[in-house]
Amino acid sequence: MNTLEIERRLRSLSKYDLIMDSYCLGLGEHLDEPASIRISKSSYPGFEAHLFTIADASLWQTELTETSDVILRNSSHPSIRVQSWYRLLGNLPRIMDALSLYRQGLRHGIIPSVQWISSEYQWYRQNWEASLHESYSTQDFLYSVDASIRSHIKELNELGFLTTQSCSGLPMDHPDREEYLPYVSFDERAYPRVSAHLFTLADMTGWIPIYGPHNFDVELTLQTPEKAERMWERLVVGARYLAPLLADYRLRFKTNSYGYTEQTP
């Protein structure tokens, strides 16, 4: 990928409803500057979680500006700067294409009631200052999961999206009472910035992301149990797609048996 190709791909971001204010390639005459892209807050609702996820998958840094724009930045050595652009501009369409139905819904007036960026930067959640969680095996709690979704919950955990509680929303699991709506809660302290990844996963798969009633942990819900079986499968398929893209980001953190603690540089 050469400079002209990078610039061509950057100019095509508008097809994903991303409004680019400025960029610096960090190449040629600008080798002493980091590579960067500034995306306007005027982009579509909810774009921030998606950009942060793309940046993490590409090992770029992110910044929310005072005007609520998002900057993606890469300060890698100039010798690998082109490779950094290649990775970013490869992951961007992979994730944005997976979000096409979400953006289509926005065009039809389906606007999310909870947006990740508002909670991430404006709400105080006590667990931000707490340590990341120690782990326990899925076998320790899988027996308590609704039978019809045990395999789904097991795989979500194996893919690094660590759950805390769930309900299938299916009558077969609750024949003696009215079933709850389908939901699954994920541990927000599994590894840094997993909340952005979970909001992205929800938007990819048609689930509704919110924060738990205690104002931390990310909960994915459905408004109706209709088609719940298909939606559970769709959630797992989305996790299978997203997890490998985030593998190198997660490797930046030393794993224990359940969660992650940041490595010493």
Secondary structure, DSSP 8 states (H G I E B T S, - for coil): --HHHHHHHHHGGGGGT--EEEEE---GGGTTS-EEEEE-TTS-TTHHHHHHHHHHHHT-EEEE-TTS-EEEEE---GGGHHHHHHHHHHHHHHHHHHTHHHHHHHHTT---SS-HHHHHHHS--GGGGS-------GGGTGGGS-GGGHHHHHHHHHTT--EEEEE---GGG-TTS-----EEEE-TTSSTTHHHHHHHHHHHHT-EEEE-TTS-SEEEE-S-STTHHHHHHHHHHHHHHHHHHTHHHHTTEEE-SSSEEE---
